Amino acid sequence: MNRLRGRRAVITGSGSGIGRASAIRFANEGASVLVVGRSLENTHQTVEMVRAAGGIAVAMVTDASVESNVADIVARCIAEFGGLDVFFSNIAIPGTNTPLLEQTVQEWEDVYRINTISCFLAVKHAGAHMVAQGSGSIILTSSAASLRANAGAISYSASKAAVNSLAQCAANAFAGSNVRVNAILPGLVETQMTRKVFEQARAKGIESKIGHVTPLKRAGQPEEIAAMAAFLASDDASFIDGQCFAVDGGVSSTHPFGRIAL
Ligand SMILES: NC(=O)c1ccc[n+]([C@@H]2O[C@H](COP(=O)([O-])OP(=O)(O)OC[C@H]3O[C@@H](n4cnc5c(N)ncnc54)[C@H](O)[C@@H]3O)[C@@H](O)[C@H]2O)c1
């Protein structure tokens, strides 16, 4: 498919995991991709992977939760590729499982800065360019953990719930501009962020339990989230705005302990 032919895209957190899979998918569909991450080695690896598959990508190493850096990311994409059509804001940190009553403001500020404020900055700086241009797609990575408790740290869940609201509010703030803002809510996917869960399950020989509360009975692959991101980036999603899409094997459709075995 060539749905993104000629599109200029930024993907933050694309040195690994869902972001890397999305960079490869976007480039395969014809986009030029600015691969943004914190690690020089990882971002360059992603760029190499994209180029090896015949795609166009450039690496940028920066902290995508700092306002001046996000302004620089937008400017760099325009300088490298001649414009900006898609901004996929995808960075996050998981927070800690410290008991709620012992959590600190510092932890919450750190988690909100990287998980939520990064998305606000993407909306603000990519949005300014796209509104002036009269088109664009902004995609925010939220999480199925934003919908209910117990799928991640409390600060993480709350920070991602704010991302869902941001997608709705920003879409409305940009009403009439032809700039779309949507959020993706992945379920459990094996990446750098969740590696420990998978490694521990494998070590205990209970890998088959991973995803067992999910109707599809498995965890997801980064490519399955990338597929949704590519769709939302493309004109196939031209009438989709202000929405939050769970891509989670169905886990958010159910109460995990209420299912009757048939
Ligand atoms: N893996 C899952 O099960 C899962 C589930 C729900 C949501 N998500 C979300 O998917 C997104 C991608 O995560 P992933 O699972 O691919 O994990 P990942 O750790 O592989 O990817 C996150 C990337 O973001 C980068 N990053 C973090 N802070 C940054 C910063 N300040 N500036 C620049 N880069 C930064 C990291 O270096 C890393 O490459 C995250 O928003 C995460 O919350 C993941």
The ligand as an SDF file (V2000), in Angstrom:
LIG
                    3D

 44 48  0  0  0  0  0  0  0  0999 V2000
    4.0290   -1.9610   25.1870 N   0  0  0  0  0  0  0  0  0  0  0  0
    2.8050   -1.9220   25.6760 C   0  0  0  0  0  0  0  0  0  0  0  0
    2.2750   -2.9260   26.1750 O   0  0  0  0  0  0  0  0  0  0  0  0
    2.0290   -0.6280   25.6530 C   0  0  0  0  0  0  0  0  0  0  0  0
    0.6830   -0.6690   26.0560 C   0  0  0  0  0  0  0  0  0  0  0  0
   -0.0380    0.5160   26.0540 C   0  0  0  0  0  0  0  0  0  0  0  0
    0.5530    1.6950   25.6270 C   0  0  0  0  0  0  0  0  0  0  0  0
    1.8640    1.6880   25.2440 N   0  0  0  0  0  0  0  0  0  0  0  0
    2.4420    2.9600   24.8310 C   0  0  0  0  0  0  0  0  0  0  0  0
    3.1000    2.8230   23.6010 O   0  0  0  0  0  0  0  0  0  0  0  0
    4.0760    3.8670   23.4810 C   0  0  0  0  0  0  0  0  0  0  0  0
    5.3680    3.2880   22.9830 C   0  0  0  0  0  0  0  0  0  0  0  0
    5.9000    2.4310   23.9820 O   0  0  0  0  0  0  0  0  0  0  0  0
    6.5620    1.0340   23.6610 P   0  0  0  0  0  0  0  0  0  0  0  0
    5.7180   -0.0040   24.2620 O   0  0  0  0  0  0  0  0  0  0  0  0
    6.8900    0.9610   22.2360 O   0  0  0  0  0  0  0  0  0  0  0  0
    7.8610    1.0830   24.5830 O   0  0  0  0  0  0  0  0  0  0  0  0
    9.3410    1.4930   24.2610 P   0  0  0  0  0  0  0  0  0  0  0  0
    9.9670    1.7100   25.5960 O   0  0  0  0  0  0  0  0  0  0  0  0
    9.9460    0.5300   23.3320 O   0  0  0  0  0  0  0  0  0  0  0  0
    9.1820    2.8800   23.4930 O   0  0  0  0  0  0  0  0  0  0  0  0
    9.1610    4.1230   24.1170 C   0  0  0  0  0  0  0  0  0  0  0  0
   10.2360    4.9640   23.4680 C   0  0  0  0  0  0  0  0  0  0  0  0
   10.1210    6.3120   23.9100 O   0  0  0  0  0  0  0  0  0  0  0  0
   11.4340    6.8050   24.1180 C   0  0  0  0  0  0  0  0  0  0  0  0
   11.3370    7.9270   25.0320 N   0  0  0  0  0  0  0  0  0  0  0  0
   10.9240    7.9090   26.3200 C   0  0  0  0  0  0  0  0  0  0  0  0
   10.9820    9.1380   26.8360 N   0  0  0  0  0  0  0  0  0  0  0  0
   11.4350    9.9450   25.8400 C   0  0  0  0  0  0  0  0  0  0  0  0
   11.6890   11.3300   25.7610 C   0  0  0  0  0  0  0  0  0  0  0  0
   11.5090   12.1280   26.8170 N   0  0  0  0  0  0  0  0  0  0  0  0
   12.1230   11.8450   24.5820 N   0  0  0  0  0  0  0  0  0  0  0  0
   12.3340   11.0480   23.4990 C   0  0  0  0  0  0  0  0  0  0  0  0
   12.1120    9.7040   23.5280 N   0  0  0  0  0  0  0  0  0  0  0  0
   11.6540    9.1800   24.6890 C   0  0  0  0  0  0  0  0  0  0  0  0
   12.1880    5.6350   24.6880 C   0  0  0  0  0  0  0  0  0  0  0  0
   13.5980    5.8100   24.5760 O   0  0  0  0  0  0  0  0  0  0  0  0
   11.6450    4.4980   23.8260 C   0  0  0  0  0  0  0  0  0  0  0  0
   12.4070    4.3410   22.6340 O   0  0  0  0  0  0  0  0  0  0  0  0
    4.1590    4.5230   24.8530 C   0  0  0  0  0  0  0  0  0  0  0  0
    3.3960    5.7150   24.8340 O   0  0  0  0  0  0  0  0  0  0  0  0
    3.4930    3.5180   25.7540 C   0  0  0  0  0  0  0  0  0  0  0  0
    2.9290    4.0920   26.9100 O   0  0  0  0  0  0  0  0  0  0  0  0
    2.6180    0.5630   25.2480 C   0  0  0  0  0  0  0  0  0  0  0  0
  1  2  1  0
  2  3  2  0
  2  4  1  0
  4  5  1  0
  4 44  2  0
  5  6  2  0
  6  7  1  0
  7  8  2  0
  8  9  1  0
  8 44  1  0
  9 10  1  0
  9 42  1  0
 10 11  1  0
 11 12  1  0
 11 40  1  0
 12 13  1  0
 13 14  1  0
 14 15  2  0
 14 16  1  0
 14 17  1  0
 17 18  1  0
 18 19  2  0
 18 20  1  0
 18 21  1  0
 21 22  1  0
 22 23  1  0
 23 24  1  0
 23 38  1  0
 24 25  1  0
 25 26  1  0
 25 36  1  0
 26 27  1  0
 26 35  1  0
 27 28  2  0
 28 29  1  0
 29 30  1  0
 29 35  2  0
 30 31  1  0
 30 32  2  0
 32 33  1  0
 33 34  2  0
 34 35  1  0
 36 37  1  0
 36 38  1  0
 38 39  1  0
 40 41  1  0
 40 42  1  0
 42 43  1  0
M  CHG  2   8   1  16  -1
M  END
$$$$
